[in-house]
């Protein structure tokens, strides 16, 4: 099975809770949306968190020039509700 375009970034975020990449500023919105879509599609990860009783995670990003930093933040207010 071939990996999707933004899947490697999402896999790194899941593994390390953060990922950084440098990209042309004009591509930032596309990259951010692509990574968010990967998180939304990853039902296995959501199910695993739910079974462990782990809080849901929000995917946030910080942009400094051409650098995008993605990071996961535990959302302690909600458990996983939108699988």
Secondary structure, DSSP 8 states (H G I E B T S, - for coil): ----TTHHHHHHHHHHSEEEEE--GGGHHHHHHHHHHHHHH-HHHHHHHHHHT--EEEEEEEEETTEEEEEEEEETT--S---
